[in-house]
Amino acid sequence: MSARTPSGTSTQPCDGGIASQARRGALWGSISGALWVVLGIDSIVRPAQDNRREIFWWFPYLFMMLTIIAVHLVQRRREFRLERYCYWVVLAAWVLVLFGNLGLVFDVPALLPLGFPGGAIVATLGLIVYGVATWRARVLPWYAGLSLMLWEPGSIAAGVLLAPISPLRERGSYSAGIWKGFAIGVVAFGLRAVWKRLERTEAN
């Protein structure tokens, strides 16, 4: 049976495996966040379309996927069915986005719809519900769930707001990486909080 902590989050009895997953997830999220910010700043400082960014995009994206996998491993419980279903929906959508990006890099038009509108729309809606499920699970701090909910809407808003200095393009421009870096960084911070909390529990 899970125990309730004073902060309003729930956790399982001392579990070194979960602490390890949280620690790794915090690391992956920090790396992803830093790389997203670099990609975003580069797109703002050099607003011209640069298709080489489609290749660099893979690095923050893959670390982002590793972070969400860690989030799931940390908070998965048999009774959290919504969390489990949304996790697989989001992961499947992100794989579609990867194939869509391959279509951009290697000029394969047939793959492009997998990324957008296909995977992108499903991932956006899936992340919003996954954020709600994470909030309800109360394993990670509340702000991690909120960050997941605002992940894609915030990215869209950031891209529109930055459009005057970094025009929106179908490819080669990722000014919204600034927001993505912030959002994944918040999730990483939440994973770190879980890791530290479990460490303290084990110490006691």
C-alpha positions in Angstrom: 0.0 0.0 0.0 1.3 3.4 -0.9 2.1 6.0 1.8 1.2 9.7 1.8 3.9 12.2 2.3 3.5 15.6 3.9 3.9 17.3 0.5 0.7 15.7 -0.8 2.5 13.2 -3.0 2.3 9.4 -2.7 5.0 6.9 -3.0 5.6 3.2 -2.6 7.5 1.8 0.3 11.3 2.3 0.0 12.2 1.1 -3.4 15.8 1.6 -4.7 14.7 0.7 -8.2 12.2 3.5 -8.4 14.8 5.9 -6.9 17.3 4.8 -9.6 14.7 5.4 -12.3 13.9 8.8 -11.0 17.6 9.7 -10.8 18.2 8.6 -14.4 15.1 10.3 -15.6 16.2 13.6 -14.0 19.5 13.3 -15.8 17.9 12.5 -19.2 15.4 15.4 -18.7 18.2 17.8 -17.8 20.2 16.9 -20.9 17.1 17.1 -23.1 16.2 20.5 -21.6 19.6 21.9 -22.2 19.7 20.6 -25.8 16.2 22.0 -26.6 17.2 25.4 -25.3 20.4 25.4 -27.4 18.3 24.5 -30.5 15.8 27.3 -29.6 18.5 29.9 -29.0 20.2 29.0 -32.3 16.9 29.4 -34.2 16.4 32.8 -32.6 20.0 34.1 -33.1 20.2 32.7 -36.6 16.5 32.9 -37.8 17.3 31.7 -41.3 16.1 28.3 -42.2 18.8 25.7 -41.5 17.8 22.1 -42.3 20.7 20.8 -40.4 18.7 21.5 -37.3 16.4 18.5 -38.3 19.4 16.2 -37.5 20.3 18.0 -34.2 16.6 17.7 -33.2 17.0 14.0 -32.7 19.2 14.4 -29.7 16.9 16.4 -27.4 13.9 14.4 -28.7 15.4 11.0 -27.9 16.4 12.2 -24.4 12.9 13.6 -24.0 11.5 10.2 -24.8 13.8 8.6 -22.2 12.6 11.1 -19.6 8.9 10.2 -20.2 9.8 6.5 -20.0 11.3 7.2 -16.6 8.3 9.2 -15.5 6.1 6.2 -16.3 8.4 3.7 -14.6 8.5 5.9 -11.5 4.7 6.4 -11.1 3.2 3.3 -12.7 0.8 1.4 -10.5 -1.7 -1.3 -11.3 -4.6 1.1 -10.3 -3.3 4.0 -12.5 -4.9 2.8 -15.7 -5.3 6.2 -17.2 -1.6 6.9 -16.7 -0.7 3.6 -18.4 -3.0 4.1 -21.4 -1.9 7.7 -22.0 1.7 6.8 -21.7 1.5 4.2 -24.5 -0.5 6.6 -26.6 2.1 9.4 -26.2 5.0 7.1 -26.8 3.4 5.7 -30.0 2.6 9.2 -31.2 6.2 10.3 -30.6 7.5 7.3 -32.6 5.2 8.5 -35.5 6.8 12.0 -35.2 10.2 10.4 -35.4 9.2 8.7 -38.7 7.9 12.1 -39.9 11.2 13.7 -39.2 12.9 11.0 -41.1 10.7 11.9 -44.0 12.0 15.5 -43.7 15.7 14.6 -43.4 15.7 12.0 -46.3 13.0 13.7 -48.4 10.4 10.9 -48.2 7.0 12.7 -48.6 5.1 9.5 -47.7 6.4 9.7 -44.2 5.6 13.4 -43.5 1.9 12.9 -42.6 3.0 10.5 -39.8 4.7 13.4 -38.1 2.2 16.1 -38.8 -0.7 16.1 -38.5 -0.8 12.4 -37.3 1.7 12.0 -34.5 1.8 15.7 -33.5 -1.9 16.0 -32.8 -2.2 12.7 -31.0 0.9 13.6 -28.9 -0.5 17.0 -28.0 -3.8 15.6 -26.8 -2.2 12.6 -25.2 0.3 14.7 -23.2 -2.5 16.9 -21.8 -4.4 13.9 -20.5 -1.1 12.3 -19.4 -0.4 15.4 -17.4 -3.8 15.1 -15.7 -3.0 11.4 -15.0 0.4 12.4 -13.5 -1.2 15.0 -11.4 -3.8 12.5 -10.1 -1.2 9.9 -9.4 0.5 12.2 -7.0 3.8 10.4 -7.2 5.6 13.3 -8.9 5.1 16.9 -7.6 2.1 18.7 -9.0 4.2 21.0 -11.2 5.4 18.0 -13.2 1.9 17.2 -14.2 1.1 20.8 -15.0 4.3 21.0 -17.2 3.1 17.9 -19.2 -0.3 19.4 -19.7 1.2 22.7 -21.0 4.1 21.0 -22.9 2.7 21.3 -26.5 0.2 24.2 -26.0 3.1 26.2 -24.5 5.4 25.2 -27.4 2.8 26.4 -29.9 2.4 29.7 -28.0 6.1 30.2 -27.8 6.5 29.7 -31.5 3.8 32.2 -32.3 5.2 34.8 -29.9 8.7 34.5 -31.2 7.6 34.5 -34.9 8.5 38.2 -35.3 12.2 37.5 -34.7 12.2 33.8 -35.7 9.7 33.2 -38.4 7.6 30.0 -38.3 8.6 27.5 -41.0 7.7 23.9 -41.9 11.3 22.8 -41.2 14.7 24.0 -40.1 13.5 26.4 -37.3 12.9 25.5 -33.7 12.5 28.7 -31.7 9.9 26.9 -29.6 12.7 24.7 -28.3 13.1 27.4 -25.6 9.7 26.3 -24.1 10.3 22.6 -24.6 13.5 22.9 -22.7 11.8 24.7 -19.9 9.0 22.2 -19.8 11.2 19.1 -19.8 13.4 20.8 -17.2 10.4 21.1 -14.9 9.6 17.4 -15.3 13.3 16.6 -14.6 13.2 18.7 -11.4 10.1 16.7 -10.4 11.9 13.4 -10.9 14.8 14.7 -8.9 12.4 15.5 -6.1 11.1 12.0 -6.1 14.6 10.6 -6.1 15.7 12.7 -3.2 12.5 11.9 -1.3 13.0 8.2 -1.7 16.7 8.6 -0.6 15.6 10.3 2.6 12.9 7.6 3.2 15.5 4.8 2.8 17.9 6.6 5.1 15.3 6.7 7.8 
